[in-house]
Amino acid sequence: MPAGLLNPPYLTLGITTARSLAVGDDAVCVALESGQVACWGWGYSGAIGNGTTETTDVPKRVTGISNAVSVASGQGHACAALSTGQVKCWGSNDLEQLGTGSSTGPDTCYTSDNHPYACSTTPVLVQGVSNAKLVTAGGNSTCALLTTARIVCWGNTLSGTAAAHDVGVTNALAVSTDGWTGCAVLGSGHVECWGLGENGALGNGSRTTSSAPVEVTGIANATSISSGRSFSCASLADGEVRCWGVNEDGQLGDGTNTGPEVCGAVATYACSTTPVTVKGITTAVGAGAGGADACAVLASGRVECWGYSNGLMNEGPSDGVPPDALTPVPVP
């Protein structure tokens, strides 16, 4: 993202009525109370959605959306769930991230190694989705939670199809994806995940990839779910947070970055294939994960974060890169 866009925190000009926020690899988008959407960040892929490929650190209104209820931002693309139940997306489309049934445009935003990359600089309608409640995105894929409590996903998924398709979850309350793995909280409080399993991100004690949902081990009271890069965290009804998957930067928050297991295609990095408890968090009301770090919102209104720091948590030496936080640290 453009320098200074997220670190340190600052007041974003013109945003005073946000109802939904999404931070992606390239752009930040907010749905406003008016139903409009505003985005800012890298624009090379059309992810700002205003008909240009300009990069901006000032929020720009997305073209033609006036009834958004939820937004999501992935790697070079973004989507909005509308009050009609439809979904519109914009940005990169070379892997069918926009859900149009095609990977050929309608625009070409940039060329790399003589290869033109398809995109849309303005929102286009996702095909086959008419009853979405909310959307979530990660990497080159997007998922929508439907009013039927089922989940559909599209883009670069492991299902073998890029079009919007049902992933097989029923009775879902919440959903999150990192692009390779998706996880959902069910009405029962259990969590199910699907997708790439070699890094332990399915949380079921194995490293086996599964296109069908599998139950995460040992969680029966989850209230929310959020996925980072090859790991996920769930906040629980008792105020705890549990995480599973990759742990090489301390993103599981258990005080280590050395295990408790070793995962990967060639078994080279720390992980946990089952949920571990984040140390010191007992009053969480929600959790969020992204990249290689995670944060919890506490009942007091404070926020504590852990994992890959790079200055985002404002802890450690001021004259160098702060160390990873292996356990939660308060955000000033």
Backbone as numpy.savetxt, mean C-alpha at the origin, in Angstrom:
# Nx Ny Nz CAx CAy CAz Cx Cy Cz
10.51 10.59 -4.80 9.68 11.78 -4.80 10.54 13.03 -4.80
9.99 14.17 -5.24 10.76 15.40 -5.20 11.29 15.68 -3.81
12.50 16.24 -3.74 13.14 16.49 -2.46 12.24 17.31 -1.55
12.16 16.88 -0.30 11.39 17.62 0.69 9.92 17.34 0.69
9.46 16.42 -0.16 8.03 16.22 -0.31 7.39 15.64 0.95
8.11 14.73 1.62 7.55 14.10 2.80 8.43 14.26 4.03
9.68 14.68 3.89 10.60 14.68 5.02 11.43 15.95 5.00
11.32 16.83 6.01 10.49 16.65 7.20 9.03 16.98 6.95
8.13 16.67 7.92 6.71 16.98 7.73 6.49 18.47 7.52
5.55 18.82 6.66 5.24 20.22 6.45 3.77 20.35 6.04
3.27 21.55 6.11 1.89 21.81 5.74 1.75 21.80 4.23
0.86 20.94 3.74 0.64 20.86 2.30 -0.34 21.95 1.87
0.10 22.84 1.02 -0.70 23.99 0.63 -1.97 23.55 -0.08
-3.09 24.11 0.33 -4.35 23.90 -0.35 -5.13 22.67 0.08
-4.58 21.85 0.98 -5.28 20.65 1.43 -5.80 20.89 2.84
-7.11 21.12 2.96 -7.72 21.36 4.26 -8.94 20.49 4.50
-9.36 19.71 3.50 -10.58 18.91 3.65 -10.36 17.48 3.16
-9.20 16.91 3.47 -8.89 15.55 3.03 -9.74 14.53 3.77
-10.24 13.52 3.05 -11.00 12.43 3.68 -10.32 11.09 3.49
-9.37 10.99 2.54 -8.65 9.75 2.29 -7.29 10.11 1.72
-6.24 9.42 2.19 -4.88 9.72 1.78 -4.18 8.45 1.32
-3.37 8.54 0.26 -2.59 7.41 -0.22 -1.21 7.89 -0.62
-0.17 7.21 -0.11 1.21 7.53 -0.44 1.77 6.38 -1.28
2.16 6.68 -2.51 2.72 5.66 -3.39 4.20 5.86 -3.61
4.79 5.05 -4.47 6.21 5.17 -4.76 6.54 6.49 -5.44
5.61 7.00 -6.25 5.88 8.19 -7.05 5.01 9.39 -6.72
3.82 9.16 -6.20 2.89 10.27 -5.97 2.08 10.07 -4.70
1.69 11.19 -4.12 0.75 11.22 -2.99 -0.57 11.75 -3.51
-1.67 11.09 -3.16 -2.99 11.53 -3.59 -3.93 11.61 -2.39
-4.84 12.58 -2.42 -5.86 12.71 -1.39 -7.22 12.86 -2.05
-8.22 12.20 -1.45 -9.60 12.45 -1.82 -10.13 13.52 -0.88
-10.76 14.54 -1.44 -11.25 15.67 -0.66 -12.72 15.49 -0.32
-13.18 16.24 0.66 -14.59 16.19 1.05 -15.51 16.55 -0.12
-15.01 17.33 -1.04 -15.79 17.74 -2.21 -15.97 16.61 -3.22
-15.21 15.50 -3.03 -15.23 14.41 -3.99 -14.13 14.52 -5.03
-13.45 15.64 -5.07 -12.32 15.79 -5.98 -11.10 15.08 -5.42
-10.09 14.88 -6.28 -8.84 14.25 -5.89 -7.69 15.18 -6.26
-6.71 15.29 -5.39 -5.51 16.07 -5.67 -4.28 15.18 -5.47
-3.29 15.32 -6.36 -2.06 14.53 -6.28 -0.84 15.43 -6.47
0.29 14.97 -5.92 1.55 15.64 -6.15 2.68 14.62 -6.05
3.83 14.94 -6.68 4.95 14.02 -6.71 5.55 13.93 -8.10
6.12 12.75 -8.42 6.71 12.54 -9.73 5.61 12.33 -10.77
5.73 13.05 -11.89 4.67 13.00 -12.89 5.03 12.30 -14.18
6.25 11.73 -14.27 6.72 11.16 -15.54 5.80 10.08 -16.09
5.06 9.38 -15.22 4.20 8.29 -15.65 2.74 8.70 -15.80
2.44 9.97 -15.55 1.06 10.43 -15.58 0.34 10.26 -14.26
1.09 9.94 -13.18 0.47 9.61 -11.90 -0.16 10.79 -11.19
0.07 12.02 -11.68 -0.59 13.19 -11.07 -2.02 13.29 -11.58
-2.30 12.78 -12.78 -3.67 12.67 -13.27 -4.27 13.96 -13.78
-3.45 14.95 -14.06 -3.98 16.24 -14.51 -3.74 16.50 -15.98
-3.48 15.43 -16.75 -3.30 15.58 -18.18 -1.90 15.92 -18.61
-0.94 15.92 -17.68 0.45 16.24 -17.99 1.37 15.16 -17.40
2.65 15.29 -17.69 3.67 14.44 -17.07 4.60 15.29 -16.21
4.11 16.41 -15.74 4.93 17.30 -14.92 5.10 16.75 -13.51
6.25 17.00 -12.94 6.51 16.69 -11.54 6.22 17.94 -10.71
5.57 17.75 -9.58 5.14 18.90 -8.78 5.15 18.58 -7.30
5.56 19.56 -6.48 5.43 19.41 -5.03 4.24 20.22 -4.51
3.44 20.71 -5.45 2.20 21.41 -5.10 1.02 20.55 -5.57
0.03 20.28 -4.73 -1.10 19.43 -5.12 -1.81 19.95 -6.37
-2.09 19.03 -7.30 -2.82 19.35 -8.52 -4.10 18.53 -8.56
-5.19 19.17 -9.00 -6.47 18.46 -9.09 -6.43 17.44 -10.23
-6.88 16.23 -9.93 -6.99 15.19 -10.93 -8.17 15.52 -11.84
-7.98 15.36 -13.11 -8.99 15.75 -14.10 -10.24 14.87 -14.03
-11.39 15.50 -13.97 -12.66 14.80 -14.20 -13.20 13.95 -13.08
-12.66 14.05 -11.87 -13.20 13.29 -10.74 -13.82 14.24 -9.73
-15.09 14.00 -9.42 -15.80 14.88 -8.48 -16.58 14.10 -7.43
-16.43 12.77 -7.41 -17.22 11.96 -6.47 -16.40 10.81 -5.88
-15.12 11.07 -5.60 -14.25 10.04 -5.03 -14.55 9.82 -3.56
-14.48 8.56 -3.13 -14.65 8.23 -1.71 -13.38 7.61 -1.13
-12.46 7.16 -1.99 -11.23 6.52 -1.55 -10.20 6.65 -2.64
-8.90 6.76 -2.25 -7.83 6.82 -3.24 -6.75 5.81 -2.89
-5.98 5.42 -3.91 -4.85 4.52 -3.74 -3.75 4.96 -4.68
-2.50 4.76 -4.26 -1.36 5.15 -5.09 -0.32 4.04 -5.07
0.09 3.59 -6.25 1.06 2.50 -6.35 2.37 3.00 -6.91
2.98 2.20 -7.77 4.24 2.55 -8.40 3.97 3.12 -9.79
3.83 4.44 -9.86 3.58 5.09 -11.14 2.13 5.15 -11.55
1.20 4.70 -10.70 -0.21 4.82 -11.03 -1.01 5.10 -9.76
-2.24 5.56 -9.94 -3.13 5.83 -8.82 -4.56 5.53 -9.24
-5.43 5.31 -8.27 -6.83 4.97 -8.54 -7.73 5.63 -7.51
-8.98 5.80 -7.88 -9.99 6.34 -6.97 -11.26 5.51 -7.07
-11.82 5.13 -5.93 -13.15 4.53 -5.88 -14.16 5.66 -5.84
-15.20 5.56 -6.65 -16.20 6.62 -6.76 -17.47 6.26 -6.01
-18.28 7.27 -5.74 -19.53 7.04 -5.01 -20.51 6.17 -5.79
-20.28 6.02 -7.09 -21.13 5.17 -7.92 -20.75 3.70 -7.80
-19.62 3.41 -7.15 -19.12 2.05 -7.07 -18.10 1.73 -8.14
-17.96 2.62 -9.11 -16.95 2.43 -10.16 -15.57 2.86 -9.64
-14.53 2.48 -10.39 -13.16 2.86 -10.06 -12.52 3.46 -11.30
-11.78 4.55 -11.12 -11.00 5.14 -12.19 -9.53 5.18 -11.79
-8.65 4.93 -12.77 -7.21 4.92 -12.51 -6.48 5.77 -13.55
-5.26 6.18 -13.21 -4.44 6.97 -14.12 -2.97 6.67 -13.83
-2.10 6.97 -14.83 -0.67 6.72 -14.69 -0.22 5.56 -15.57
0.79 4.84 -15.12 1.39 3.75 -15.90 0.38 2.67 -16.25
0.52 2.12 -17.46 -0.39 1.05 -17.89 0.31 -0.05 -18.67
1.65 -0.09 -18.60 2.37 -1.10 -19.37 2.12 -2.51 -18.85
1.68 -2.64 -17.60 1.33 -3.93 -17.01 -0.16 -4.00 -16.68
-0.95 -3.23 -17.40 -2.40 -3.17 -17.23 -2.81 -2.71 -15.83
-2.01 -1.79 -15.28 -2.32 -1.25 -13.95 -3.64 -0.50 -13.91
-4.11 -0.03 -15.06 -5.32 0.81 -15.08 -6.60 0.00 -15.22
-6.49 -1.29 -15.42 -7.68 -2.15 -15.43 -8.60 -1.95 -16.61
-8.06 -1.49 -17.72 -8.89 -1.22 -18.90 -9.02 -2.43 -19.82
-8.29 -3.49 -19.52 -8.28 -4.65 -20.40 -7.25 -4.54 -21.50
-6.40 -3.53 -21.42 -5.38 -3.30 -22.43 -4.14 -2.72 -21.77
-2.99 -2.95 -22.38 -1.74 -2.35 -21.89 -1.18 -1.38 -22.91
-2.05 -0.83 -23.74 -1.61 0.02 -24.86 -2.15 1.44 -24.76
-1.79 2.12 -23.73 -2.14 3.54 -23.68 -3.32 3.85 -22.79
-4.04 4.92 -23.08 -4.17 5.65 -24.35 -3.02 6.61 -24.67
-2.12 6.86 -23.70 -1.02 7.78 -23.95 0.31 7.03 -23.88
1.38 7.71 -24.26 2.74 7.25 -24.02 3.44 8.34 -23.22
3.80 8.01 -21.98 4.33 9.05 -21.09 5.83 9.21 -21.17
6.55 8.11 -21.42 7.99 8.22 -21.52 8.53 7.01 -22.29
9.77 7.11 -22.70 10.44 6.04 -23.42 11.74 5.69 -22.71
11.97 4.40 -22.51 13.20 3.93 -21.88 13.79 2.82 -22.71
15.08 2.93 -23.03 15.76 1.94 -23.86 14.98 1.68 -25.16
14.50 2.77 -25.74 13.75 2.73 -27.00 12.40 2.01 -26.89
11.95 1.79 -25.64 10.66 1.16 -25.42 9.66 2.19 -24.91
8.58 2.46 -25.65 7.58 3.42 -25.17 6.70 2.79 -24.09
6.47 3.53 -23.00 5.68 3.02 -21.89 4.27 3.60 -21.92
3.29 2.70 -22.00 1.89 3.10 -22.07 1.44 3.70 -20.75
0.52 4.65 -20.84 0.01 5.32 -19.64 -1.29 6.04 -19.99
-1.89 6.64 -18.98 -2.95 7.61 -19.19 -2.72 8.76 -18.22
-2.63 9.96 -18.73 -2.39 11.12 -17.88 -3.67 11.65 -17.25
-4.81 11.07 -17.63 -6.09 11.40 -17.01 -6.81 10.10 -16.64
-7.77 10.14 -15.73 -8.43 8.92 -15.25 -9.20 8.18 -16.34
-9.10 6.84 -16.30 -9.87 5.97 -17.18 -10.61 4.96 -16.31
-11.69 4.42 -16.83 -12.57 3.54 -16.06 -12.02 2.12 -16.01
-11.98 1.56 -14.81 -11.62 0.15 -14.64 -12.79 -0.71 -15.10
-12.52 -1.69 -15.92 -13.57 -2.54 -16.46 -13.96 -3.64 -15.46
-15.26 -3.88 -15.35 -15.74 -5.00 -14.54 -15.89 -4.73 -13.07
-15.74 -3.48 -12.63 -15.92 -3.13 -11.21 -17.02 -2.09 -11.12
-18.10 -2.42 -10.41 -19.25 -1.50 -10.33 -19.75 -1.29 -8.91
-19.11 -1.95 -7.92 -19.61 -1.83 -6.53 -18.47 -1.76 -5.54
-17.44 -0.97 -5.86 -16.28 -0.82 -4.97 -16.59 0.12 -3.81
-16.10 -0.23 -2.62 -16.18 0.64 -1.44 -14.89 1.43 -1.24
-13.77 0.77 -1.49 -12.47 1.41 -1.33 -11.44 0.71 -2.19
-10.30 1.37 -2.41 -9.22 0.81 -3.21 -7.91 0.89 -2.44
-7.01 -0.03 -2.76 -5.66 -0.02 -2.21 -4.71 -0.44 -3.31
-3.52 0.11 -3.33 -2.57 -0.19 -4.40 -1.18 -0.41 -3.83
-0.40 -1.18 -4.54 1.00 -1.41 -4.19 1.72 -1.95 -5.41
2.95 -1.48 -5.64 3.66 -1.92 -6.83 2.86 -1.59 -8.07
2.67 -2.59 -8.92 1.95 -2.39 -10.17 0.56 -3.01 -10.16
-0.03 -3.17 -9.00 -1.37 -3.75 -8.91 -2.26 -2.94 -7.97
-3.56 -3.18 -8.09 -4.56 -2.49 -7.28 -5.63 -3.50 -6.89
-6.19 -3.34 -5.69 -7.31 -4.17 -5.24 -8.44 -3.27 -4.76
-9.65 -3.77 -4.92 -10.84 -3.04 -4.45 -11.64 -3.94 -3.52
-12.09 -3.38 -2.41 -13.04 -4.05 -1.53 -14.44 -3.69 -2.01
-15.25 -4.71 -2.27 -16.58 -4.50 -2.82 -17.64 -4.44 -1.74
-18.81 -3.95 -2.09 -19.93 -3.89 -1.14 -20.41 -5.28 -0.76
-20.03 -6.29 -1.52 -20.38 -7.68 -1.22 -19.39 -8.33 -0.25
-18.41 -7.54 0.23 -17.35 -8.03 1.13 -16.39 -8.97 0.42
-16.36 -8.95 -0.91 -15.38 -9.68 -1.68 -14.31 -8.71 -2.18
-13.24 -9.25 -2.75 -12.12 -8.44 -3.19 -11.77 -8.78 -4.62
-11.56 -7.75 -5.44 -11.06 -7.94 -6.80 -9.75 -7.19 -6.95
-8.84 -7.74 -7.76 -7.54 -7.10 -8.00 -7.24 -7.10 -9.49
-6.36 -6.18 -9.91 -5.96 -6.10 -11.31 -4.55 -5.54 -11.41
-3.95 -5.70 -12.60 -2.59 -5.25 -12.83 -1.62 -6.42 -12.80
-0.40 -6.16 -12.34 0.65 -7.18 -12.34 0.55 -8.05 -11.09
-0.42 -8.95 -11.09 -0.63 -9.87 -9.97 -0.11 -11.25 -10.34
-0.17 -12.18 -9.39 0.31 -13.54 -9.63 -0.79 -14.48 -10.08
-1.95 -13.92 -10.42 -3.11 -14.76 -10.73 -3.08 -15.31 -12.16
-2.24 -14.72 -13.00 -2.23 -15.12 -14.41 -3.11 -14.26 -15.28
-3.87 -13.35 -14.68 -4.70 -12.43 -15.45 -4.52 -11.03 -14.90
-4.43 -10.04 -15.80 -4.23 -8.66 -15.37 -5.55 -7.92 -15.20
-6.64 -8.48 -15.75 -7.95 -7.84 -15.62 -8.48 -8.00 -14.20
-9.45 -7.18 -13.83 -10.04 -7.26 -12.50 -10.64 -8.65 -12.28
-10.23 -9.31 -11.20 -10.67 -10.67 -10.92 -10.86 -10.87 -9.42
-11.78 -11.73 -9.06 -12.06 -12.06 -7.67 -10.93 -12.93 -7.13
-10.38 -12.57 -5.96 -9.24 -13.33 -5.42 -9.67 -14.47 -4.50
-10.98 -14.57 -4.21 -11.46 -15.69 -3.42 -11.68 -15.43 -1.96
-11.56 -14.18 -1.53 -11.81 -13.82 -0.13 -13.28 -13.48 0.05
-13.88 -13.98 1.12 -15.26 -13.63 1.46 -15.30 -12.97 2.83
-16.32 -12.15 3.07 -16.52 -11.50 4.36 -15.36 -10.60 4.74
-14.80 -9.87 3.77 -13.66 -8.99 4.02 -14.12 -7.65 4.58
-13.35 -7.13 5.53 -13.59 -5.79 6.09 -12.54 -4.78 5.63
-11.34 -5.26 5.33 -10.25 -4.37 4.93 -9.29 -5.15 4.06
-8.53 -4.43 3.23 -7.59 -5.08 2.32 -6.38 -4.19 2.11
-5.22 -4.82 1.89 -4.00 -4.09 1.57 -3.15 -4.96 0.67
-2.33 -4.32 -0.19 -1.45 -5.06 -1.08 -0.13 -4.32 -1.26
0.96 -5.09 -1.45 2.24 -4.48 -1.78 2.57 -4.69 -3.25
1.64 -5.27 -3.99 1.84 -5.55 -5.40 2.06 -7.02 -5.68
2.79 -7.71 -4.79 3.03 -9.14 -4.95 2.22 -9.97 -3.99
1.81 -9.38 -2.89 1.04 -10.08 -1.87 -0.14 -9.21 -1.46
-1.29 -9.83 -1.24 -2.45 -9.12 -0.72 -2.89 -9.75 0.59
-3.43 -8.95 1.50 -3.94 -9.45 2.77 -5.27 -8.77 3.08
-6.15 -9.51 3.75 -7.46 -8.98 4.09 -7.83 -9.35 5.52
-8.48 -8.40 6.22 -9.09 -8.68 7.51 -10.52 -9.14 7.27
-10.89 -10.24 7.89 -12.24 -10.79 7.73 -13.14 -10.34 8.87
-14.44 -10.50 8.68 -15.39 -10.15 9.72 -15.18 -10.93 11.00
-14.57 -12.09 10.90 -14.28 -12.92 12.07 -13.09 -12.43 12.87
-12.33 -11.48 12.34 -11.11 -11.02 12.98 -9.87 -11.76 12.50
-10.07 -12.81 11.72 -8.94 -13.52 11.13 -8.39 -12.72 9.95
-7.18 -13.10 9.50 -6.54 -12.46 8.36 -6.19 -13.53 7.34
-6.44 -13.23 6.07 -6.04 -14.11 4.98 -5.14 -13.35 4.01
-4.12 -14.05 3.47 -3.21 -13.45 2.50 -3.05 -14.37 1.30
-2.65 -13.79 0.19 -2.42 -14.54 -1.04 -1.29 -13.87 -1.82
-0.64 -14.64 -2.70 0.41 -14.08 -3.53 1.76 -14.72 -3.27
2.83 -13.92 -3.40 4.20 -14.41 -3.29 4.50 -14.81 -1.85
4.97 -16.05 -1.66 5.18 -16.55 -0.31 6.62 -16.81 0.07
7.56 -16.66 -0.86 8.94 -17.04 -0.58 9.57 -16.21 0.52
9.02 -15.02 0.79 9.56 -14.14 1.82 8.79 -14.21 3.13
7.87 -15.17 3.27 7.10 -15.30 4.50 5.92 -14.37 4.60
5.63 -13.62 3.51 4.62 -12.57 3.57 3.19 -13.08 3.66
2.96 -14.40 3.50 1.61 -14.93 3.65 1.28 -15.22 5.11
2.30 -15.28 5.96 2.08 -15.40 7.39 1.51 -16.71 7.88
1.60 -17.74 7.06 0.99 -19.03 7.43 2.01 -20.10 7.79
3.24 -19.66 8.09 4.27 -20.60 8.51 5.00 -21.27 7.38
4.75 -20.86 6.14 5.42 -21.47 5.00 6.02 -20.39 4.11
6.78 -20.84 3.12 7.33 -19.92 2.12 6.81 -20.30 0.74
5.60 -20.84 0.72 4.98 -21.30 -0.51 4.07 -20.22 -1.09
4.24 -19.93 -2.36 3.38 -18.97 -3.04 2.00 -19.57 -3.26
0.96 -18.75 -3.09 -0.41 -19.24 -3.24 -1.27 -18.17 -3.89
-1.92 -18.51 -5.01 -2.86 -17.58 -5.63 -4.19 -17.58 -4.90
-4.45 -18.61 -4.09 -5.66 -18.68 -3.27 -5.37 -18.16 -1.87
-6.31 -17.52 -1.22 -6.08 -17.00 0.12 -5.77 -18.11 1.13
-4.80 -17.84 2.01 -4.47 -18.75 3.11 -4.57 -17.96 4.41
-4.90 -18.66 5.50 -5.11 -17.98 6.78 -3.78 -17.70 7.47
-3.62 -16.46 7.93 -2.44 -16.09 8.71 -2.52 -16.76 10.08
-1.42 -17.29 10.53 -1.38 -18.07 11.77 -1.58 -17.19 13.01
-2.47 -17.61 13.88 -2.54 -17.05 15.24 -3.19 -15.71 15.41
-3.91 -15.20 14.41 -4.60 -13.92 14.56 -6.10 -14.13 14.43
-6.85 -13.72 15.45 -8.30 -13.90 15.44 -9.04 -12.64 15.86
-8.31 -11.52 16.03 -8.95 -10.28 16.50 -8.38 -9.05 15.81
-8.05 -9.18 14.51 -7.50 -8.06 13.76 -8.58 -7.03 13.46
-8.17 -5.77 13.47 -9.08 -4.68 13.13 -8.63 -3.91 11.89
-7.35 -3.99 11.54 -6.86 -3.34 10.33 -5.64 -4.07 9.82
-5.30 -3.81 8.56 -4.17 -4.47 7.92 -3.45 -3.48 7.01
-2.12 -3.58 6.94 -1.36 -2.73 6.04 -0.12 -3.48 5.60
0.22 -3.35 4.32 1.34 -4.08 3.74 2.44 -3.14 3.28
3.69 -3.49 3.64 4.86 -2.81 3.11 5.48 -3.68 2.03
6.76 -3.53 1.81 7.43 -4.32 0.79 7.79 -5.68 1.35
6.98 -6.68 1.02 7.18 -8.08 1.44 6.96 -8.30 2.94
6.18 -7.46 3.57 5.75 -7.72 4.95 4.42 -7.03 5.19
3.72 -7.49 6.22 2.43 -6.88 6.57 2.32 -6.77 8.08
1.50 -5.84 8.52 1.22 -5.65 9.94 -0.28 -5.53 10.16
-0.76 -6.14 11.23 -2.17 -6.05 11.60 -2.28 -5.45 12.99
-3.17 -4.49 13.15 -3.50 -4.00 14.49 -4.63 -4.85 15.03
-4.57 -5.13 16.34 -5.50 -6.05 16.97 -6.44 -5.32 17.90
-7.55 -5.96 18.22 -8.56 -5.35 19.08 -8.04 -5.09 20.48
-7.01 -5.82 20.92 -6.45 -5.61 22.26 -5.37 -4.54 22.29
-5.12 -3.86 21.17 -4.16 -2.77 21.13 -2.77 -3.16 20.69
-2.53 -4.46 20.50 -1.23 -4.91 20.01 -1.15 -4.78 18.49
0.07 -4.88 17.96 0.31 -4.95 16.53 1.20 -6.17 16.28
0.85 -6.94 15.27 1.67 -8.10 14.89 2.04 -7.98 13.41
3.29 -8.36 13.12 3.81 -8.24 11.75 4.46 -9.55 11.32
4.56 -9.76 10.01 5.20 -10.96 9.47 5.77 -10.66 8.10
6.73 -11.49 7.67 7.39 -11.30 6.39 8.84 -10.90 6.58
9.37 -10.10 5.67 10.78 -9.70 5.68 11.10 -8.87 6.92
12.32 -9.08 7.48 12.72 -8.36 8.70 14.15 -7.85 8.63
14.70 -7.67 7.45 16.11 -7.28 7.35 16.38 -5.86 7.82
15.35 -5.02 7.90 15.53 -3.66 8.40 14.77 -3.41 9.70
14.40 -4.49 10.38 13.67 -4.33 11.63 12.22 -3.99 11.45
11.67 -4.23 10.24 10.30 -3.79 9.97 9.23 -4.59 10.72
9.62 -5.69 11.38 8.64 -6.44 12.17 8.54 -5.90 13.60
9.47 -5.03 13.99 9.36 -4.34 15.27 9.54 -5.20 16.50
10.19 -6.37 16.34 10.35 -7.27 17.49 11.70 -7.12 18.17
12.46 -6.09 17.79 13.75 -5.84 18.43 14.93 -6.46 17.70
14.68 -7.09 16.55 15.76 -7.73 15.81 15.67 -7.37 14.33
16.73 -7.66 13.63 16.71 -7.65 12.16 17.45 -8.89 11.65
17.43 -9.94 12.46 18.19 -11.16 12.17 17.33 -12.41 12.17
16.07 -12.28 12.06 15.23 -13.48 12.07 13.82 -13.16 12.49
13.16 -14.12 13.10 13.65 -15.40 13.64 13.94 -16.48 12.61
13.65 -16.21 11.32 13.89 -17.21 10.29 14.70 -16.59 9.15
14.99 -17.40 8.15 15.68 -16.93 6.95 14.82 -17.28 5.75
14.56 -16.28 4.91 13.67 -16.47 3.76 14.35 -16.03 2.47
13.62 -16.16 1.37 14.09 -15.72 0.07 14.25 -16.88 -0.87
14.33 -16.57 -2.15 14.46 -17.61 -3.16 15.72 -18.44 -2.96
16.76 -17.79 -2.42 17.99 -18.52 -2.11 18.31 -18.41 -0.62
17.28 -18.14 0.19 17.39 -18.11 1.66 18.52 -17.19 2.12
18.35 -15.89 1.89 19.43 -14.96 2.19 19.06 -13.81 3.12
17.81 -13.69 3.58 17.50 -12.55 4.43 16.55 -12.93 5.56
16.61 -12.09 6.60 15.83 -12.34 7.81 14.35 -12.17 7.56
13.54 -13.00 8.23 12.10 -12.93 8.05 11.41 -13.65 9.21
10.08 -13.57 9.20 9.26 -14.44 10.03 8.07 -14.88 9.19
7.85 -16.17 9.09 6.74 -16.69 8.30 5.44 -16.73 9.09
5.51 -16.37 10.37 4.30 -16.23 11.21 4.37 -14.90 11.93
3.24 -14.37 12.39 3.24 -13.05 13.03 4.05 -13.01 14.32
4.78 -11.90 14.50 5.47 -11.62 15.75 4.90 -10.33 16.32
4.96 -10.19 17.63 4.39 -9.03 18.30 5.37 -7.86 18.29
4.90 -6.71 17.87 5.72 -5.49 17.90 5.91 -5.09 19.35
7.15 -4.89 19.75 7.46 -4.61 21.15 6.95 -3.24 21.59
6.35 -3.21 22.76 5.99 -1.95 23.40 4.72 -1.30 22.92
4.03 -1.88 21.96 2.77 -1.31 21.46 1.61 -2.06 22.11
0.84 -1.36 22.92 -0.29 -1.99 23.63 -1.59 -1.24 23.47
-1.55 -0.06 22.84 -2.77 0.74 22.71 -2.99 1.21 21.28
-2.59 0.41 20.30 -2.74 0.80 18.90 -4.20 0.80 18.47
-4.58 1.80 17.69 -5.91 1.84 17.09 -5.83 1.69 15.58
-4.59 1.60 15.07 -4.39 1.39 13.65 -2.91 1.29 13.36
-2.57 0.69 12.22 -1.17 0.54 11.83 -1.05 0.76 10.33
0.10 1.29 9.92 0.36 1.50 8.51 1.76 1.06 8.17
1.93 0.44 7.01 3.24 -0.04 6.57 3.49 0.42 5.15
4.76 0.62 4.82 5.13 1.01 3.47 6.62 0.91 3.31
7.09 0.47 2.15 8.53 0.30 1.97 9.05 -0.71 2.97
9.98 -0.30 3.82 10.56 -1.19 4.83 10.37 -0.64 6.23
9.30 0.13 6.45 9.01 0.63 7.78 7.52 0.60 8.05
7.16 0.77 9.31 5.76 0.73 9.71 5.54 1.67 10.88
4.29 2.07 11.09 3.93 2.96 12.18 2.60 2.52 12.77
2.39 2.89 14.03 1.12 2.63 14.70 0.58 3.93 15.26
-0.72 4.14 15.10 -1.41 5.24 15.75 -1.93 4.73 17.09
-1.59 5.42 18.16 -1.98 5.00 19.50 -3.26 5.68 19.95
-3.89 5.11 20.97 -5.14 5.67 21.49 -4.95 7.10 21.98
-3.74 7.45 22.37 -3.44 8.80 22.84 -3.37 9.81 21.71
-3.35 9.31 20.46 -3.18 10.17 19.31 -1.73 10.28 18.85
-0.81 9.74 19.63 0.59 9.74 19.25 0.86 8.68 18.18
2.00 8.81 17.51 2.41 7.85 16.49 3.80 7.32 16.84
3.99 6.02 16.73 5.30 5.41 16.91 5.63 4.57 15.67
6.90 4.60 15.25 7.31 3.93 14.02 8.54 3.06 14.26
8.74 2.11 13.33 9.88 1.21 13.42 10.27 0.74 12.02
11.49 0.20 11.91 11.97 -0.29 10.62 13.02 0.62 10.02
13.08 0.63 8.69 14.08 1.41 7.97 13.85 2.89 8.21
14.86 3.57 8.76 14.66 4.94 9.21 14.92 5.96 8.12
16.17 6.12 7.68 16.53 7.11 6.66 16.02 8.51 7.00
15.94 8.77 8.33 15.54 10.10 8.75 14.06 10.30 8.92
13.23 9.32 8.51 11.79 9.51 8.55 11.26 9.57 9.97
12.01 9.00 10.93 11.53 8.96 12.30 12.22 10.00 13.17
13.16 10.77 12.56 13.86 11.83 13.29 14.56 11.30 14.53
15.17 10.12 14.42 15.92 9.58 15.54 17.32 9.20 15.08
18.28 9.29 15.99 19.64 8.97 15.62 20.45 10.23 15.36
21.68 10.08 14.88 22.58 11.23 14.71 22.07 12.20 13.65
22.30 13.49 13.89 21.85 14.50 12.95 22.82 14.69 11.80
24.05 14.14 11.94 25.05 14.35 10.91 25.26 13.13 10.03
24.33 12.20 10.08 24.46 11.00 9.27 23.12 10.33 9.14
23.12 9.17 8.46 21.86 8.44 8.29 21.51 7.74 9.60
20.34 7.98 10.16 19.96 7.35 11.42 19.88 5.83 11.27
20.11 5.10 12.36 20.03 3.65 12.29 18.60 3.18 12.16
18.43 1.95 11.65 17.10 1.38 11.64 16.57 1.27 13.06
15.26 1.46 13.19 14.60 1.33 14.50 14.06 -0.08 14.62
14.67 -0.89 15.45 14.26 -2.29 15.59 13.05 -2.43 16.49
12.76 -1.41 17.28 11.53 -1.34 18.07 10.93 0.05 17.87
9.66 0.24 18.19 9.00 1.53 17.92 9.65 2.70 18.64
9.72 3.82 17.92 10.19 5.09 18.48 9.12 6.15 18.24
8.91 7.04 19.21 7.89 8.08 19.04 8.24 9.04 17.92
7.25 9.45 17.16 7.42 10.50 16.16 7.19 11.84 16.86
8.16 12.75 16.80 8.01 14.03 17.52 6.78 14.80 17.09
